[in-house]
Amino acid sequence: MTHKDGIVATIALALSTLAMAGMVGSGAYAQAAGVEARGVQALSNAVIETVCPEAHAARAADAQLLAVAAQVAP
């Protein structure tokens, strides 16, 4: 029975590796990671705004400066 279990485990590992490689290669993984990062950033901003409004105001001013700086091309 253990020999059959080893074969099944090897096949399952190979199939899952191929599925993961396909997911990463398709670009869907990068898109999902970007969406998750934006969601975490939005959540942290909401928490900061609720817990510490004065810190949020300072971060908002920094974000505005960064946005303007990115628009100005050297």
C-alpha positions in Angstrom: 0.0 0.0 0.0 2.8 2.4 0.8 4.3 2.0 -2.7 1.0 3.0 -4.3 0.8 6.0 -1.9 4.3 7.1 -3.0 3.3 6.9 -6.7 0.1 8.9 -6.1 2.0 11.5 -4.0 4.6 11.9 -6.8 1.9 12.4 -9.4 0.0 14.9 -7.3 3.2 16.9 -6.6 4.1 16.9 -10.4 0.5 18.1 -11.3 0.5 20.8 -8.6 3.9 22.0 -9.7 2.7 22.3 -13.3 -0.5 24.1 -12.2 1.6 26.6 -10.2 4.0 27.2 -13.1 1.0 27.8 -15.4 -0.5 30.3 -13.0 2.7 32.2 -12.5 3.5 32.2 -16.2 0.1 33.5 -17.2 0.5 36.8 -15.3 -2.6 36.1 -13.2 -0.5 35.6 -10.1 1.2 39.0 -10.5 -2.1 40.7 -11.1 -3.6 39.1 -7.9 -0.6 40.1 -5.9 -1.0 43.7 -7.0 -4.6 43.7 -6.2 -3.9 42.3 -2.7 -1.2 44.9 -2.1 -3.6 47.7 -3.0 -6.2 46.2 -0.7 -3.8 46.0 2.2 -2.7 49.6 1.6 -6.3 50.8 1.6 -7.1 48.8 4.7 -4.0 50.2 6.5 -5.0 53.8 5.5 -8.5 53.3 6.9 -7.2 52.0 10.2 -4.7 54.8 10.5 -7.4 57.4 9.7 -9.6 55.9 12.4 -7.1 55.3 15.1 -4.8 58.3 14.6 -6.2 61.1 12.5 -3.3 63.4 12.9 -0.8 60.8 11.5 -3.2 60.2 8.6 -3.1 63.9 7.7 0.7 63.9 7.7 0.8 60.8 5.5 -1.8 62.3 3.1 0.4 65.4 2.6 3.4 63.2 1.9 1.3 61.2 -0.6 0.3 64.4 -2.4 3.9 65.5 -2.6 4.9 62.1 -4.0 2.1 62.2 -6.6 3.2 65.7 -7.8 6.8 64.7 -7.9 6.0 61.6 -10.0 4.2 63.8 -12.5 7.1 66.2 -13.0 9.5 64.7 -15.4 13.2 65.7 -14.9 
